[in-house]
Amino acid sequence: MLTLTPTAMFDNNPSNPLEVFAVIEGKKVFLPPEANYVMQDRRGLWFFCTRKPRPTEGDWTPNKTSISCRAEQGYVRALKTDRRRPWLETCQRTVRVLSQSGAGRRPAEDGALKH
């Protein structure tokens, strides 16, 4: 039996001073700190990766991780949306925000809080 573990969360910030997220279909999707880019493939599935992806053989590079979230019913599913743009135009940088205790939030620079 295949068990999927969530790689992202909807509208719920994990307890981490570095927030990494993307807005997909109007929803804020929180991602792991190593996620620098998100993209949609031809099937409508969403992925993240650390380096800027390149198209190869009709898809994005193979070094990508699928974005899977826990649904309201409790199931973990891959994030899939309708394709509104050609898949080659869906690659985008993630948003990185650093939360400081008592000082609010500010944009995080690349490499901030790398573990």
C-alpha positions in Angstrom: 0.0 0.0 0.0 1.3 3.4 -1.0 1.2 6.1 1.7 1.5 9.8 0.8 2.7 12.2 3.3 1.8 15.9 3.0 4.5 18.2 1.6 2.4 21.4 2.0 -0.4 22.9 4.0 -3.3 25.2 3.1 -3.7 28.5 5.0 -1.9 27.2 8.1 1.6 28.5 8.8 3.9 25.8 10.3 5.7 26.9 13.4 8.8 28.1 11.6 10.2 31.7 11.6 10.7 31.3 7.8 7.4 31.2 5.8 7.7 29.8 2.3 4.5 29.8 0.3 2.9 30.2 -3.1 -0.5 31.4 -4.0 -2.2 28.7 -6.2 -5.8 29.2 -7.3 -6.2 32.0 -4.8 -5.1 29.8 -1.8 -2.0 30.3 0.1 0.0 27.0 0.1 2.8 26.7 2.7 5.8 24.7 1.4 9.0 23.3 2.9 11.9 25.8 3.3 13.8 24.2 0.4 11.0 25.0 -2.1 12.2 27.9 -4.3 10.1 27.4 -7.4 6.6 26.0 -8.0 5.2 24.9 -11.4 2.2 23.0 -12.9 2.7 20.1 -15.4 0.6 19.2 -18.4 -1.8 17.1 -16.3 -2.6 20.0 -13.9 -0.5 18.6 -11.0 1.7 21.1 -9.0 5.3 20.5 -8.0 8.1 22.4 -6.2 11.9 22.3 -6.6 15.0 23.9 -5.3 16.6 25.0 -8.6 14.9 26.8 -11.5 13.4 24.0 -13.6 13.9 23.6 -17.3 11.6 21.8 -19.7 12.8 18.5 -20.9 11.0 16.0 -23.2 7.6 17.7 -22.8 7.7 18.1 -19.0 9.7 19.8 -16.3 13.1 18.5 -15.1 12.8 15.2 -13.1 14.2 16.7 -9.9 10.9 18.0 -8.6 8.7 17.1 -5.7 4.9 16.8 -6.0 2.9 19.1 -3.8 0.5 17.0 -1.7 -1.9 18.4 0.9 -4.4 17.0 3.4 -7.9 17.5 2.2 -10.8 18.5 4.4 -11.9 14.8 4.5 -8.5 13.9 5.9 -7.1 12.3 2.8 -3.7 13.3 1.4 -3.9 14.1 -2.3 -1.6 15.6 -4.9 -2.5 19.2 -5.6 -4.2 19.4 -9.0 -6.0 22.3 -10.5 -7.4 23.1 -13.9 -4.9 24.5 -16.4 -5.6 28.1 -17.0 -2.3 28.9 -18.8 0.1 26.8 -20.8 2.3 24.7 -18.5 5.5 26.4 -19.6 4.2 29.7 -18.2 3.3 28.4 -14.7 6.8 28.4 -13.2 7.1 30.9 -10.4 9.3 31.8 -7.4 8.0 31.0 -4.0 7.4 33.9 -1.5 9.8 33.9 1.5 8.9 35.9 4.6 10.9 35.9 7.8 8.9 36.4 11.0 10.7 38.1 13.8 9.5 38.0 17.4 7.9 41.4 18.2 9.3 43.0 15.0 6.7 41.8 12.6 7.5 40.2 9.2 9.9 41.1 6.5 10.9 39.6 3.1 13.6 36.9 3.6 16.7 36.8 1.4 17.8 33.7 -0.4 19.7 31.5 2.0 18.0 32.9 5.1 17.8 30.3 7.8 19.1 27.4 5.8 19.4 24.3 7.8 
